[in-house]
């Protein structure tokens, strides 16, 4: 967020700013395979090294995940311009085509057995893997826009979730990766064991649960009595206490 924010302050021309975001995002994605297997903890503190790649078990290191932030900012900037000029529908048509192309190309090319020396073979560092995921995100974004356009209402679960995106983002990660089950996470217990239909069913169930959580939390924050504030304070103090007292 700081890179996006400071970049906008320094770079005033819109075209130059978009090129800056695309360049930084592309660089992050392309560099990831070259640094993925490097153990940066040999030279840097673990808290810093874990930000750079997945060697220290970080789920979303800056390389290449920061690329999603950069390309997300590019998409948001382009959408704003399209909306101001009356070309929003055309914008999402192109976004649909672009996202679909990225998914197809990523899925097809990632299976090509090519090994480049000094480059990691980890799938999470593969630029084609990144392209596939980015394409899926663009397709989901387009789907949500078409849904909102068809409904023509502000009373929608899509808007409920978008307003509480931080809660949903945090809650679903804690539910999947949190070590609450005899010091094990659901990912470590069930990861790699489910079939495709089971994964689809679990995804649908988790999605519905997060929609419900977003609706309940949004409703709580709109109540006259400040229950949301008390819940936030209690949660923060609980997390801080666990962090200070837990034995690792």
C-alpha positions as CSV (number, residue, x, y, z in Angstrom):
1,X,0.0,0.0,0.0
2,X,2.9,2.4,0.8
3,X,4.5,1.7,-2.6
4,X,1.2,2.4,-4.4
5,X,0.5,5.5,-2.3
6,X,4.0,7.0,-2.4
7,X,4.3,6.2,-6.1
8,X,1.1,8.2,-6.8
9,X,2.4,11.2,-4.8
10,X,5.7,11.2,-6.7
11,X,4.4,10.3,-10.2
12,X,1.8,12.8,-11.3
13,X,1.1,11.7,-14.9
14,X,-1.5,9.0,-15.1
15,X,0.1,7.0,-17.9
16,X,3.5,7.1,-16.2
17,X,2.0,5.9,-12.9
18,X,0.2,3.0,-14.6
19,X,3.5,2.0,-16.3
20,X,5.2,2.2,-12.9
21,X,2.7,-0.2,-11.3
22,X,2.8,-2.6,-14.2
23,X,6.7,-2.6,-14.2
24,X,6.9,-3.2,-10.4
25,X,4.3,-5.9,-10.5
26,X,5.9,-7.7,-13.5
27,X,9.4,-7.4,-11.9
28,X,8.1,-9.0,-8.6
29,X,6.6,-11.9,-10.4
30,X,9.6,-12.5,-12.7
31,X,12.1,-12.3,-9.9
32,X,10.3,-14.7,-7.6
33,X,11.6,-18.0,-9.2
34,X,15.2,-16.8,-8.9
35,X,15.0,-16.0,-5.2
36,X,12.4,-18.6,-4.0
37,X,15.0,-21.2,-2.9
38,X,17.4,-18.7,-1.3
39,X,17.6,-18.9,2.5
40,X,17.7,-15.2,3.4
41,X,17.7,-16.0,7.1
42,X,21.5,-16.6,6.7
43,X,21.9,-12.8,6.3
44,X,18.7,-11.3,7.6
45,X,16.6,-11.6,10.7
46,X,13.9,-14.3,10.4
47,X,11.1,-11.7,10.6
48,X,12.5,-9.9,7.5
49,X,13.6,-13.0,5.6
50,X,10.1,-14.5,5.8
51,X,8.7,-11.6,3.8
52,X,10.9,-12.4,0.7
53,X,10.0,-16.0,-0.2
54,X,8.4,-19.1,1.0
55,X,11.6,-20.6,2.5
56,X,10.6,-19.6,6.0
57,X,7.0,-21.0,5.6
58,X,5.4,-17.7,4.8
59,X,2.1,-18.2,3.1
60,X,2.1,-15.0,1.1
61,X,5.6,-13.5,0.7
62,X,6.2,-10.3,-1.1
63,X,7.6,-12.1,-4.1
64,X,5.4,-12.7,-6.0
65,X,2.3,-11.9,-3.9
66,X,2.9,-8.2,-3.9
67,X,2.3,-8.4,-7.7
68,X,-1.4,-8.9,-6.9
69,X,-1.4,-5.5,-5.2
70,X,0.3,-3.8,-8.1
71,X,-2.0,-5.3,-10.8
72,X,-5.0,-4.7,-8.6
73,X,-4.1,-1.0,-8.4
74,X,-3.7,-0.9,-12.2
75,X,-7.1,-2.5,-12.6
76,X,-8.7,-0.1,-10.2
77,X,-7.1,2.9,-11.9
78,X,-8.3,1.7,-15.3
79,X,-11.8,1.1,-14.0
80,X,-12.0,4.6,-12.6
81,X,-11.1,6.1,-15.9
82,X,-13.5,3.9,-17.8
83,X,-16.3,4.8,-15.4
84,X,-15.6,8.5,-15.8
85,X,-15.6,8.3,-19.6
86,X,-18.7,6.1,-19.8
87,X,-16.9,3.0,-21.0
88,X,-17.4,0.8,-17.9
89,X,-19.3,-2.0,-19.8
90,X,-16.6,-2.1,-22.5
91,X,-13.9,-2.2,-19.8
92,X,-15.4,-5.3,-18.1
93,X,-15.8,-7.0,-21.5
94,X,-12.1,-6.6,-22.1
95,X,-11.3,-7.6,-18.5
96,X,-13.4,-10.8,-19.0
97,X,-11.4,-11.6,-22.2
98,X,-8.1,-10.8,-20.6
99,X,-8.8,-12.9,-17.5
100,X,-10.0,-15.9,-19.5
101,X,-6.9,-15.7,-21.7
102,X,-4.6,-15.6,-18.7
103,X,-6.3,-18.7,-17.1
104,X,-6.1,-20.7,-20.4
105,X,-2.5,-19.7,-21.1
106,X,-1.3,-20.3,-17.6
107,X,-2.9,-23.7,-17.3
108,X,-1.6,-24.9,-20.7
109,X,1.9,-23.6,-20.4
110,X,2.6,-24.5,-16.8
111,X,2.5,-28.2,-17.8
112,X,5.4,-27.7,-20.3
113,X,8.4,-29.6,-18.8
114,X,11.1,-26.9,-19.1
115,X,13.8,-26.5,-16.5
116,X,15.8,-23.3,-16.4
117,X,19.1,-23.5,-14.5
118,X,19.2,-21.6,-11.2
119,X,15.4,-21.2,-11.2
120,X,13.1,-22.7,-8.6
121,X,10.6,-25.3,-9.7
122,X,8.2,-24.4,-6.9
123,X,4.7,-23.9,-8.3
124,X,4.0,-20.9,-6.1
125,X,7.0,-19.0,-7.6
126,X,6.0,-19.9,-11.2
127,X,4.9,-16.8,-13.1
128,X,2.4,-18.9,-15.0
129,X,0.9,-20.0,-11.7
130,X,0.6,-16.3,-10.8
131,X,-1.0,-15.5,-14.2
132,X,-3.6,-18.2,-13.7
133,X,-4.6,-16.9,-10.3
134,X,-4.7,-13.3,-11.5
135,X,-6.9,-14.4,-14.4
136,X,-9.2,-16.1,-11.9
137,X,-9.4,-13.0,-9.8
138,X,-10.3,-10.9,-12.9
139,X,-13.0,-13.3,-13.9
140,X,-14.5,-13.2,-10.4
141,X,-14.3,-9.4,-10.4
142,X,-16.1,-9.3,-13.7
143,X,-18.7,-11.8,-12.5
144,X,-19.4,-9.6,-9.4
145,X,-19.8,-6.5,-11.6
146,X,-22.3,-8.2,-13.9
147,X,-24.2,-9.5,-10.9
148,X,-24.3,-6.0,-9.3
149,X,-25.5,-4.5,-12.6
150,X,-28.2,-7.0,-13.0
151,X,-29.5,-6.6,-9.4
152,X,-29.4,-2.8,-9.5
153,X,-29.5,-2.7,-5.7
154,X,-27.3,-1.8,-2.9
155,X,-28.7,-4.6,-0.7
156,X,-26.4,-7.4,-1.9
157,X,-24.2,-10.0,-0.3
158,X,-21.4,-8.9,-2.7
159,X,-21.5,-5.4,-1.1
160,X,-21.7,-6.9,2.4
161,X,-18.6,-8.9,1.9
162,X,-16.7,-6.0,0.2
163,X,-17.4,-3.7,3.1
164,X,-16.1,-6.3,5.5
165,X,-13.3,-7.6,3.3
166,X,-10.7,-7.3,6.1
167,X,-12.7,-9.5,8.4
168,X,-13.3,-12.1,5.7
169,X,-9.7,-12.1,4.7
170,X,-8.4,-12.6,8.2
171,X,-11.1,-15.0,9.3
172,X,-10.8,-17.4,6.4
173,X,-7.0,-17.6,6.8
174,X,-7.3,-18.3,10.5
175,X,-9.9,-20.9,9.9
176,X,-7.8,-22.8,7.4
177,X,-4.3,-22.2,8.8
178,X,-4.8,-21.4,12.4
179,X,-3.4,-24.1,14.8
180,X,-6.5,-24.5,16.9
181,X,-7.0,-28.2,16.5
182,X,-4.4,-29.9,18.9
183,X,-1.8,-27.5,17.6
184,X,-2.7,-28.5,14.0
185,X,-4.4,-26.5,11.3
186,X,-7.2,-27.8,9.0
187,X,-4.7,-27.3,6.1
188,X,-2.2,-29.6,7.7
189,X,-4.8,-32.3,8.6
190,X,-6.7,-32.3,5.3
191,X,-4.4,-30.7,2.9
192,X,-3.8,-32.8,-0.3
193,X,-6.3,-35.5,0.8
194,X,-9.6,-34.2,-0.6
195,X,-11.0,-34.9,-4.1
196,X,-12.1,-32.2,-6.5
197,X,-15.8,-32.5,-5.5
198,X,-14.8,-32.4,-1.8
199,X,-12.7,-29.2,-2.4
200,X,-15.6,-27.6,-4.2
201,X,-18.0,-28.4,-1.4
202,X,-15.6,-27.1,1.2
203,X,-15.1,-23.9,-0.8
204,X,-18.8,-23.3,-1.1
205,X,-19.3,-24.0,2.6
206,X,-16.5,-21.6,3.6
207,X,-17.8,-18.9,1.2
208,X,-21.3,-19.1,2.7
209,X,-19.8,-19.0,6.2
210,X,-17.8,-15.8,5.4
211,X,-20.9,-14.2,3.8
212,X,-22.8,-14.9,7.0
213,X,-19.9,-13.5,9.1
214,X,-19.8,-10.3,7.0
215,X,-23.5,-9.8,7.3
216,X,-23.5,-10.4,11.1
217,X,-20.6,-8.1,11.7
218,X,-22.0,-5.4,9.4
219,X,-25.3,-5.6,11.2
220,X,-23.5,-5.4,14.6
221,X,-21.6,-2.2,13.6
222,X,-24.9,-0.5,12.6
223,X,-26.5,-1.1,16.0
224,X,-26.9,2.0,18.3
225,X,-25.2,0.2,21.2
226,X,-21.5,0.0,20.4
227,X,-21.2,-3.8,20.7
228,X,-18.8,-3.8,17.7
229,X,-16.4,-1.6,19.5
230,X,-16.4,-3.8,22.6
231,X,-15.9,-6.9,20.5
232,X,-13.0,-5.3,18.7
233,X,-11.3,-4.3,22.0
234,X,-11.9,-7.8,23.5
235,X,-10.5,-9.5,20.4
236,X,-7.5,-7.3,20.3
237,X,-6.7,-7.9,24.0
238,X,-7.2,-11.6,23.6
239,X,-4.8,-11.9,20.7
240,X,-2.2,-9.7,22.4
241,X,-2.4,-11.9,25.5
242,X,-2.0,-15.1,23.5
243,X,0.9,-13.6,21.6
244,X,2.7,-12.6,24.9
245,X,2.0,-15.8,26.9
246,X,2.1,-18.5,24.3
247,X,5.1,-20.8,24.4
248,X,6.5,-21.5,21.0
